Amino acid sequence: MKIERISQEKLDQFKEMIDQSQTIAIGSHINPDGDNLGSTLALRKSLELYGKDVEVLANDTVDDYLKFLPEIDHYAKAKRDSYDLFIILDCSEFDRIGKLTEIARKSKKTLVVDHHVKGKISTDLNIIYDTAPATCELIFEIIDRLSLPIDQTVASLIFTGICTDTGRFLYSNVSEYTHQVAGRLLSLGADAEYIYRNLYQSKPIKVMKFHTKIISKADFFDQKAYSLVSKKDVEEFGVQMGDAETIVNMLRDIDEVKVSMILKEYDDGEYKVSLRSKGADVSKVAREKGGGGHIQASGFSIFDDSLEKASKKARAILEEIDV
């Protein structure tokens, strides 16, 4: 199955922008996940093998479960105030790249590669296709069709991003092409067993106990599940807030649940909401609330002065979602 999702014109523009740039930076959204880090680190490595000096700019902390990734030490503080080319991956909103926004705006040229089409970002080159289940799938297509270098490390990073953003190849936007790409990556040396073991089979006991507590607090109603995570919960078990992210999937996976939600307490009055579903379009409400994401996996933030108030708002929003 041959896929040429990206137009040749855009591929040629991408290559020209790379060739004409002496300094290149790659950035992505805050709260980095597997697709974020997989795509940015993979593209950086490929372009390095191509002969370019490229930086992946850090703008947040990396959760422990992703620290096994090769090249993770290249997720680092920017060395410059601006670049010839600033590449934004897995994000199509300037607000979502946090403190990197100023660097991007100062850079001579910008381009974006993403699979979230609802963003309003405008750059010198937008490569955005929502038919791709992960940005890593688009990065593979770019590397493959432009004959850019790909080694075992690049293959492993891309495989990780596709795996995490497709829920281990379970989501409805996974295509025959996705599986073909995965096969190509395995043939190039991606170690699926090592990746799966680190992503899904290396959970510390303290994280399991943390999950148990949050799930035990869950409220179930109208084929929906709701729970919340306070900073106190995180401190009690000595975990990271990022360790809560898989809980919303666990709640969704319950037979009687079609939509799940968790609310997470952060600093400065911000409460982050994660939504998952078994078919319902939860991205619509997420976009309405200033967030975004996938049809069946989205999120947004609520700003309030207490966990109790934010929780009431979140639950009210969940109650209005049609299943």
N, C-alpha and C positions, 0 to 999 in steps of 0.2 A: 504494500500500500504506500504509494508515494504522496507525500503531503508537501505542498508549496503554499502554505498559509500566508506567508509574508511575501509581498510583491517584490519582484526583482529590482524595481526602482528604489524601494526602501532599503533593500540589502546593499545596493550599490552606494546609496547615500551613507549608510552606516560605515561601510568600508572606507569611503573617502574621508569621512570625519575622523576615523581612527588614524588613517595614514597621514593626515594633515596636522595631527596634534602631537605636541612634544610632551605635554603634561596632561595626564588623564586621571580623573577621580571617579569612583563608583560609590554611590550611596543608595540606601534603601530606607524603609520605614522604621520608626521606633518600635520597641518590643520585637526584636528580630526573631523570626521563626526559621524553620528549615528551608523554605523556599527563598526567603530573604537572603540567608547566609549562603545557601547552596548556589544560587544564581550569581551573587556578587563575587564570591570567592572563586567560582569556576571561571567566570569571564575574566577576572583579574589574572588567573593562572594561564589561561589560554593566550591572552594578549601579551603576557610576559614571555611565553614561549615564542610568540610571534615577533618579539623584539622590542616591546614597549615597556616603559616604566609606569606602572599603574598602582594606584592606592585604593584600598577599600576603606572608606571613612566610617569610623565608629561613632554612633550617636546615642548609644544605650548600652546597658549591660547584657551579657549573653548568659542565658540560663544554663545551669550545670549540665542538663541532659544533652546540650548541643556542643559542649566543649571538646567532644571527641573528634570533631570534624577536622580533617587535614586543612592546613593553611589558616587555621583560626587565629593565629598570631598576626595575620595580615589585616584583621579587623582592628584598626588602630586609629589614633588621633590624626587629624589632617596635618600635613607638613606645610601646607600653603594656605593662603587666604583665598586664592582663586586658581582656576586651571584653564588650560586651552579647551578641554572638553570635560563636562560633568555628565556622567551617565547615571540615570535614576532607574533602578530596577524594582519590580514588584510593588509599584506604588505610582498612582497617577494624580496625587494631590501634593502640592508643595507643603501644606501644613503637616502632612504625615511624615516628612523627613526631619521634622524638628529643627534643631540648631544648625543643620546642614543647609537650610534654605538660603541663608545669607551667602554662603560659599557658592551655591549653585547659581544664584542671581548675579554674582560678581564674575563668574566664569564666562569665557568668550562664547562658548556654545554649549547647549544642553541637548540631551536626547533621553527618551524614556522608552523602556521595554516593560510591558505589563500585560496582565490578563484581566484587569478590572476596568471595564469600559465606562463606568459612570463618573470617573474623575474628570475634573475640569482643567487639568494641567495643559499648558501650551508650551512646547519647546521647538527647537529647530527641526527635530525629527521625532514623531510619535509612532512607535511600533506597539500598538495595543490591540489584542485580539482576545475576546472573551471565550472563544471556542477552545483555547488552550486551558487545560486544567491546572497548569502551574507555569509560572514565569520560567522555571528551569526547562520546560519543554520548548519554549520559544528560544531560549539561549542555545539549546542543543541545535535547533533548526538553523539559527544564525551561524554557529560554528561549523556545522556540517555543510551547509550550502556555500559558505564562503571559503571552505577548506582551511579554516583556522586550526591551529594545533589542538589536539585533544589527547591527553595521556590518562593514566590510571587515576590520578588525583582529580582531574577535571571530571572524568566519568563518575567517580564516586560522589563528588559534590552534587552533580546534576541528578544522579539517581536519588540521593537523599532528599533533595527539594521536591522532586516529583512524588516520591513516596509519602512525604509528610503532608503535602498539599492535596493529595488525592485520598487521604485516609487509608493508606496502604492499598491503593488502587480500587477503592470501594465506591467512590462517588460517581454520580450519573454522568458527569462530563468526561470521564475516562473513555477513551476511544481505542480502536484497534491500533491506531498510530502510536498512542501512549505506550501500549505494550510492546510495539515494535521498537520504539526508542529505548525502553527498558532493556530489551534483549540486546540491542546494539551496545548499550552501556556496559552490560555484563560481559559482552565479548571483548570490550576494551579494558576490562580489568576491574570494574566496580565490584567490590566485595559485599554482596547483598547480606550475607550472614552476619558479617561484622557490623554493618549498618543497622540491621534489624535488632541485633543483640543490644547495641548501645541505645537505640531509640526506645525499644519496647520491653527489653528483658534485663534491665539494669536498674530497676527502681529501688532506691534505698528503703529500708524498713520505716524510717521516720516519715518518708513521703507516703507510703502505704497507710500508715496510721493517720496522717493528715487527711488523706482522701477519705478514709473511713469516717472521720468526724464530720467533714463537710457533707458527705452523702447522707449521713444520719440526720442532718438538719434539714434535708430537702423536703419541700412541700410538693405534693402531687395533686393535680386537679385538672379536669377537662382535657385529659391526654397531654398534659404539660407537666414539666418539672422545674422547680425553682429552688436555688440555694444561694447563699452568700458567703463570702470569705472576708473576714476582717484582718487588719494588720495584727491584731492580737492572736488570731488563729495561727498566722504564719510564724510569729515569734514563739508561740507555745511549742511548736514542733521543730523549730530551727530550720525551716525550709525557705524557699523563695516563692514569691507570688506567682511566678511563672509555673511553678509546680501545680497550680490549681487549674491550669488550662485544660488538661485532659479530663477533668471532672465533668465538664459540660458534655463531653462526648460519652462518658460513661452513663450519665443520666439519660441522654438521648437513646442509648442502646437498649434501654429497658423496654420490654415488649409493649407495655401500655402507654408509652410516651412517644409523642410525635414531634413535640418542640420542647427544647430544654434551654434554660437560661441560668447563668451564674453572674453574680455581682461581686466585683473585687474592689476592695478599699485601697486607694493609693493616697499619696500626699497631696496637700494643697486643695483639698475638697474635691478631688477627682475620684469618680467611681466608674470603673470600666466594666461594661456589660459584654458578655459573650453569648451568642445564640447559635444553636444547632437545630437541625430539623431532619425529618425523613421525607421531605418532599415539599413542604411549605416554603414559600419565598420569604426568608427572614431578612434578606438584603434590603428589601423595600423599606421596612421600618428602620433598619440601621441607617440607611441613607437619609431618611427623613429626620433622624436624630443627629445628623452630622457625622455619621460613621460610614461604614461600607463593608465590602467583602463579597463572598460568594452567595449564591442563591440559598444554599443549605448550611452555610457557615459564615456568620457575620458578627460585627460588633460595633459598639459606639460608647461614648462616655456621657455620664451624668455628673453635673457639678452641683454640689449642695454642701450644707454646713454640718451634716450628720449622716452617719450610716443608716440610721432609722428612716430619715426622710428620703434618702436616695433609694433605699430598698422599697419603700412604698411606691415611688415613681416607677421603678423597674418592674415591679410585679404588675402594676396597672397596665404598663405597656405590653407585658406578656399576655395578660388576660384578653387584650384586644386582637391578638394575632389569630387569624383564621387557620385552622388545621385541616 
